[in-house]
């Protein structure tokens, strides 16, 4: 997901994504997986 900044954040974007991580790190693969929300704040791409 990308979010475009406005106001004081004009020209910036926030990129959010989910990365899957195994919840159980044993020989038995039981239980739910975890989805970790990660984000990056960067300048908006330039068309020039």
N, C-alpha and C positions, 0 to 999 in steps of 0.2 A: 504494500500500500504506500502510496506517495501522498503527502500533504503539502500543498503550496502555501508558503508564508505570506502574510500581509502585515501592514502597519510597520512596526520596527523590524519585522522579519521579512520584509519585501526582498525578493531575489534569492530566498533560501527555500529548501525543501527538506522535509523529514521523511525518511524511508523507514517503514516498519516491516519486519518479517518474523515468521515463526520458524524456529529450528527445533526438530524433534530430538529428544534425548531419552534414552532408556531409563526408566525409573528404577528398575531392579538390575543391579550389576553383580548378580550371582549366577550360579550355574542354572538355577531355575528361572525361566523367563516368564514369571507371572506378575500380574499387577499392571496398572495403567502406565502409559508412556507420558512423559512430560513434554510440553511445548513451551519453549522459552521465547519470550518476546524480546527481540533485539531491534535497536534503532540506530540510524545514522543521520546526522544533521549536516547538510552540505549546501554549497552554492548551486543555484539553478543553472542547468546547462545553457550555454550561449549558442545562438544560431550563427554567429559570425565566424 
